[in-house]
Amino acid sequence: MRFSKMSHLRLLQTTILTTMGALVLALGLSSCYILKQGTILLSFHSKAESVEELIRKQDLDPQTRIFLERVQDIRSFATDTLGLETNSNYTRYVELEQNHLAYVVSATDKISFTPHEWKFPIVGKVPYKGFFQLEDAKTEAERLRDLDLDVWIRTVDAFSTLGYFSDPLYSFMKSYKIHQLAELIIHEQAHATLYVKGQSQFNEEFATFVGREGARLYIRLRFGESSPEYATLEAWEKDQKTFLQEVQQLIRILEDLYATPLTREEKLRRKAILIQEFQQKFLASYEQLFQTESFKGFSKLPVNNAYLYLYRLYYPENQFFQRLYLDLEKDLPRLLQVTKRIKGKKGDPYTLIEEEMRNQRSRIPR
């Protein structure tokens, strides 16, 4: 039977909503949240057009054509050079009248960095919850504040459905610098390649590292280390590294405070003072520390534990993957080969990778 475009859409909607309904019934989850977010996501997907078909259009505007061709090249690099999963992600394009995709709510204890977690089908427990509408995110944030938690709402530009559905491109991504676009796509493809249920720290650390180093390798191989594109990447990475060092310093200062025998009220009072003083010092030394204006806004943010926890989650100080990368002589495809071997195995993912490395060394002829 030949389906029209609309028939295909209805079939897709029915399939996804049926799957969501089954998950709700099987796991006892709130149908309102899952079905509402799924319906909004489907409304975005319903606007999606094939990248290949768009590129074949003679009247396609030049900016969109360059963007789509660049994405195709990054996807090929991610699969052919790095060895990430081959799937249909980023083969469709959606025009949106907004500069981000969704809102994500995170929360933590006020005098520790213990995260509040939500439980979902497939992915297990995660320390964040996403919404496509700001009002829904604000409602959840208020509920969490009523539990006396620190709360943070952030916008996100993409998320991975872990290969279950085809993740599209969005029009606001056209404004990204090339290294940002490469990092985004490689980061999300890393999630689709390896995702360990209930291991948020590992999953985000893995995808963040692969996205960053994958983007660096892409820019170096496509443009060269003397190119303006590589210089832009270098300036961004230098500032990002400096910013992470500053944030990690603040986290350590607060951890020391939280470990003291002071009362909760006294800890909260000193916490507010320490954050304010740190931000003032950060702003005063900004011009000496940074090359760009990218992180200047930190000095005016209502920083709390929920905000800082995100940097513990995505950029942990133990740098597990950086050490693994150096151990593998900065061979990113080889790092991915090693990590992919733990897929489907039970146990702590970091320990499993270390065991895989020991097994590899034992196989090397002496």
C-alpha positions as CSV (number, residue, x, y, z in Angstrom):
1,M,0.0,0.0,0.0
2,R,1.2,3.5,-0.8
3,F,0.9,6.0,2.0
4,S,0.6,9.7,1.6
5,K,2.9,12.0,3.6
6,M,0.1,12.6,6.1
7,S,-0.7,8.9,6.3
8,H,3.0,8.2,7.2
9,L,2.7,10.9,9.9
10,R,-0.4,9.4,11.4
11,L,1.2,6.0,11.4
12,L,4.2,7.4,13.1
13,Q,2.1,9.2,15.7
14,T,0.1,6.1,16.4
15,T,3.2,3.9,16.8
16,I,5.0,6.3,19.2
17,L,1.9,7.1,21.3
18,T,1.1,3.4,21.5
19,T,4.6,2.7,22.7
20,M,4.4,5.5,25.2
21,G,1.1,4.2,26.4
22,A,2.5,0.7,26.9
23,L,5.4,2.1,28.9
24,V,3.0,4.0,31.1
25,L,0.9,1.0,31.8
26,A,3.9,-1.3,32.4
27,L,5.8,1.0,34.7
28,G,3.0,2.9,36.4
29,L,4.2,6.3,35.2
30,S,2.2,9.5,34.9
31,S,0.6,9.3,31.5
32,C,0.0,13.1,31.5
33,Y,3.7,14.0,31.5
34,I,4.8,11.4,28.9
35,L,1.9,11.8,26.5
36,K,2.1,15.6,26.7
37,Q,5.8,15.8,26.0
38,G,5.5,13.1,23.4
39,T,2.7,14.9,21.6
40,I,4.7,18.2,21.5
41,L,7.8,16.3,20.2
42,L,5.6,14.7,17.5
43,S,4.4,18.2,16.5
44,F,8.0,19.1,15.8
45,H,8.7,15.8,14.0
46,S,5.6,16.4,11.8
47,K,7.4,19.5,10.3
48,A,10.5,17.5,9.5
49,E,11.8,17.4,6.0
50,S,14.4,15.0,4.5
51,V,17.9,16.6,4.4
52,E,18.7,14.9,1.1
53,E,15.5,16.1,-0.5
54,L,16.1,19.6,0.7
55,I,19.6,19.7,-0.6
56,R,18.3,18.7,-4.1
57,K,16.0,21.7,-4.2
58,Q,17.3,24.4,-6.5
59,D,15.7,27.2,-4.6
60,L,17.1,26.3,-1.1
61,D,18.6,29.3,0.5
62,P,22.5,29.2,0.6
63,Q,22.8,29.3,4.4
64,T,20.5,26.3,4.9
65,R,22.3,24.4,2.1
66,I,25.8,25.0,3.7
67,F,24.4,24.0,7.1
68,L,22.8,20.8,5.9
69,E,25.9,19.7,3.9
70,R,28.1,20.4,6.9
71,V,25.8,18.2,9.0
72,Q,26.1,15.4,6.5
73,D,29.9,15.7,6.6
74,I,29.9,15.6,10.4
75,R,27.6,12.6,10.5
76,S,29.9,10.7,8.1
77,F,32.9,11.7,10.2
78,A,31.2,10.5,13.4
79,T,30.4,7.1,11.9
80,D,33.2,6.4,9.4
81,T,36.2,8.0,11.3
82,L,35.2,7.8,14.9
83,G,33.1,4.6,14.8
84,L,29.9,5.9,16.4
85,E,26.6,4.3,15.7
86,T,25.1,4.5,12.2
87,N,21.5,5.5,12.3
88,S,19.0,8.0,10.9
89,N,19.7,10.8,13.4
90,Y,20.0,14.3,11.9
91,T,18.8,13.2,8.5
92,R,15.7,15.4,8.8
93,Y,15.3,19.1,9.3
94,V,12.7,21.2,11.3
95,E,12.0,24.9,11.1
96,L,11.3,26.2,14.5
97,E,10.4,29.8,15.7
98,Q,12.6,29.5,18.8
99,N,16.3,29.4,19.6
100,H,16.3,26.2,21.7
101,L,14.5,22.9,21.8
102,A,13.4,22.4,25.4
103,Y,13.7,23.3,29.1
104,V,15.4,21.0,31.6
105,V,14.8,21.1,35.4
106,S,17.4,19.9,37.9
107,A,17.4,20.0,41.7
108,T,19.7,19.2,44.6
109,D,19.8,19.4,48.4
110,K,20.6,22.9,49.6
111,I,23.6,22.0,51.8
112,S,25.0,19.1,49.7
113,F,25.3,18.2,46.0
114,T,23.0,15.3,46.3
115,P,20.7,15.4,43.3
116,H,17.0,14.9,43.1
117,E,16.3,12.1,40.6
118,W,13.4,11.1,38.4
119,K,12.7,7.6,37.1
120,F,11.8,7.0,33.5
121,P,11.3,3.9,31.3
122,I,14.3,2.7,29.3
123,V,16.8,5.3,30.8
124,G,16.2,4.6,34.5
125,K,17.0,7.2,37.1
126,V,18.2,10.6,35.9
127,P,18.9,13.9,37.7
128,Y,16.9,16.1,35.4
129,K,13.5,16.3,33.8
130,G,12.7,17.9,30.4
131,F,9.8,20.0,29.2
132,F,9.0,21.5,25.9
133,Q,7.0,24.4,27.4
134,L,8.4,26.9,29.9
135,E,5.3,27.0,32.1
136,D,5.5,23.3,32.7
137,A,9.2,23.6,33.7
138,K,8.3,26.4,36.1
139,T,5.5,24.4,37.6
140,E,7.9,21.5,38.3
141,A,10.5,23.9,39.6
142,E,8.0,25.3,42.1
143,R,7.1,21.9,43.3
144,L,10.7,21.1,44.0
145,R,11.3,24.4,45.8
146,D,8.4,23.5,48.0
147,L,10.5,20.4,49.0
148,D,13.2,22.9,50.1
149,L,15.6,22.0,47.2
150,D,17.9,24.2,45.1
151,V,16.4,24.3,41.6
152,W,17.8,25.2,38.2
153,I,16.0,25.6,34.8
154,R,18.2,25.5,31.7
155,T,17.5,25.4,28.0
156,V,18.8,22.6,25.8
157,D,19.4,22.6,22.1
158,A,19.0,18.8,21.6
159,F,18.5,15.5,23.3
160,S,19.0,11.9,22.2
161,T,16.2,9.4,22.0
162,L,19.0,6.8,22.2
163,G,18.3,5.5,18.7
164,Y,14.6,4.6,19.4
165,F,13.5,7.5,17.1
166,S,15.2,9.6,14.5
167,D,16.4,12.8,16.1
168,P,16.1,15.8,13.7
169,L,18.0,19.0,13.1
170,Y,16.5,22.3,14.1
171,S,16.7,25.6,12.3
172,F,18.3,27.5,15.3
173,M,21.4,25.3,14.9
174,K,22.3,27.2,11.7
175,S,23.7,30.0,13.9
176,Y,26.2,27.6,15.6
177,K,30.0,27.8,15.0
178,I,31.3,24.7,13.2
179,H,33.0,23.3,16.3
180,Q,29.8,23.8,18.3
181,L,27.7,22.0,15.7
182,A,30.2,19.1,15.5
183,E,30.3,18.8,19.3
184,L,26.5,18.7,19.5
185,I,26.0,16.0,16.8
186,I,28.9,13.9,18.1
187,H,27.8,14.2,21.7
188,E,24.2,13.0,20.9
189,Q,25.5,10.2,18.6
190,A,27.7,9.1,21.5
191,H,24.5,8.8,23.6
192,A,22.9,6.7,20.8
193,T,26.1,4.5,20.7
194,L,26.4,3.8,24.4
195,Y,24.0,4.5,27.2
196,V,24.0,2.6,30.5
197,K,20.7,2.6,32.2
198,G,20.6,4.5,35.5
199,Q,24.2,5.7,35.2
200,S,23.7,9.4,34.5
201,Q,27.2,10.4,35.6
202,F,28.9,8.0,33.3
203,N,26.6,8.7,30.3
204,E,27.0,12.4,30.4
205,E,30.8,12.2,31.1
206,F,31.2,9.8,28.2
207,A,29.2,11.8,25.7
208,T,30.7,15.2,26.8
209,F,34.2,13.9,26.4
210,V,33.6,12.2,23.0
211,G,31.7,15.3,21.8
212,R,34.5,17.6,22.7
213,E,37.4,15.6,21.5
214,G,35.5,14.4,18.4
215,A,34.8,18.1,17.5
216,R,38.5,18.9,17.9
217,L,39.5,16.1,15.7
218,Y,37.0,17.0,13.1
219,I,38.1,20.7,12.9
220,R,41.8,19.6,12.8
221,L,41.3,17.1,10.0
222,R,38.9,19.2,7.9
223,F,40.4,22.6,8.3
224,G,43.9,22.2,9.8
225,E,45.5,23.6,12.9
226,S,46.4,26.9,11.3
227,S,42.8,27.7,10.2
228,P,40.5,30.3,11.6
229,E,38.1,27.5,12.6
230,Y,40.7,25.9,14.7
231,A,41.7,29.2,16.3
232,T,38.1,29.8,17.3
233,L,37.9,26.4,18.8
234,E,41.1,26.9,20.7
235,A,40.0,30.2,22.2
236,W,36.6,28.7,23.3
237,E,38.3,25.6,24.8
238,K,40.8,27.8,26.7
239,D,38.1,29.9,28.2
240,Q,36.0,26.9,28.9
241,K,38.9,25.2,30.7
242,T,39.5,28.4,32.8
243,F,35.8,28.6,33.6
244,L,35.6,25.0,34.7
245,Q,38.6,25.5,37.0
246,E,36.8,28.5,38.6
247,V,33.5,26.6,39.0
248,Q,35.3,23.6,40.5
249,Q,37.1,25.9,43.0
250,L,33.7,27.2,44.1
251,I,32.4,23.7,44.4
252,R,35.3,22.7,46.6
253,I,34.8,25.8,48.8
254,L,31.1,24.9,49.3
255,E,31.9,21.2,49.9
256,D,34.3,22.2,52.7
257,L,31.5,24.3,54.2
258,Y,28.9,21.5,54.0
259,A,31.3,19.1,55.7
260,T,31.5,21.3,58.8
261,P,29.5,20.7,62.0
262,L,27.7,24.0,61.6
263,T,23.9,24.2,61.8
264,R,21.9,24.1,58.6
265,E,20.9,27.7,59.0
266,E,24.5,28.8,59.5
267,K,25.6,26.8,56.4
268,L,22.9,28.4,54.3
269,R,23.9,31.9,55.5
270,R,27.6,31.3,54.8
271,K,26.8,29.6,51.5
272,A,25.1,32.8,50.2
273,I,28.0,35.0,51.3
274,L,30.6,32.7,49.7
275,I,28.8,32.5,46.4
276,Q,28.4,36.3,46.3
277,E,32.0,37.0,47.2
278,F,33.2,34.4,44.6
279,Q,31.1,36.0,41.8
280,Q,32.4,39.5,42.7
281,K,36.0,38.2,42.5
282,F,35.3,36.4,39.3
283,L,34.0,39.5,37.6
284,A,36.9,41.6,38.9
285,S,39.5,39.3,37.3
286,Y,37.5,38.4,34.2
287,E,39.6,40.4,31.7
288,Q,42.8,38.9,32.9
289,L,41.5,35.3,32.8
290,F,39.4,35.1,29.6
291,Q,39.8,35.8,25.9
292,T,36.1,36.0,25.0
293,E,32.9,37.2,26.6
294,S,31.3,33.8,26.7
295,F,31.4,33.3,30.5
296,K,31.0,36.8,31.8
297,G,27.3,36.3,32.6
298,F,28.3,33.9,35.4
299,S,28.9,36.8,37.8
300,K,25.2,37.8,37.6
301,L,23.6,34.3,37.8
302,P,21.6,33.2,40.9
303,V,24.1,30.4,41.4
304,N,23.0,27.5,43.6
305,N,23.9,23.9,44.2
306,A,21.6,22.7,41.4
307,Y,23.5,24.9,38.9
308,L,26.9,23.8,40.2
309,Y,25.9,20.1,40.3
310,L,25.6,20.2,36.5
311,Y,29.3,20.9,36.2
312,R,30.0,18.0,38.6
313,L,27.9,15.8,36.3
314,Y,29.3,16.8,32.9
315,Y,32.9,17.7,33.9
316,P,34.0,15.6,37.0
317,E,37.4,16.4,38.3
318,N,38.7,12.8,38.2
319,Q,38.8,13.0,34.4
320,F,38.3,9.3,33.8
321,F,38.0,9.6,30.1
322,Q,40.9,12.0,29.7
323,R,43.1,9.5,31.5
324,L,41.8,6.7,29.3
325,Y,42.4,8.8,26.3
326,L,46.0,9.5,27.2
327,D,46.5,5.8,28.0
328,L,45.3,5.0,24.5
329,E,47.8,7.5,23.0
330,K,45.0,10.0,22.2
331,D,43.3,7.6,19.8
332,L,39.6,8.5,20.0
333,P,38.3,5.7,17.7
334,R,40.2,3.2,19.8
335,L,38.7,4.7,23.0
336,L,35.3,4.2,21.4
337,Q,36.1,0.6,20.5
338,V,37.0,-0.1,24.1
339,T,34.0,1.6,25.7
340,K,31.5,0.0,23.2
341,R,32.5,-3.5,24.4
342,I,30.8,-2.9,27.8
343,K,27.4,-2.4,26.1
344,G,24.9,-4.7,27.6
345,K,27.2,-5.8,30.5
346,K,26.1,-5.5,34.1
347,G,28.2,-3.7,36.7
348,D,29.9,-0.3,37.2
349,P,30.7,1.0,33.7
350,Y,34.0,2.6,34.8
351,T,35.1,-0.7,36.3
352,L,34.1,-2.6,33.2
353,I,36.1,-0.3,31.0
354,E,39.2,-0.7,33.3
355,E,38.7,-4.5,33.1
356,E,38.5,-4.3,29.3
357,M,41.8,-2.3,29.3
358,R,43.5,-4.9,31.4
359,N,42.3,-7.7,29.1
360,Q,43.7,-5.8,26.1
361,R,47.0,-5.4,27.8
362,S,47.2,-9.1,28.6
363,R,46.6,-9.9,24.9
364,I,49.5,-7.8,23.7
365,P,52.4,-10.1,22.8
366,R,55.6,-9.6,24.9
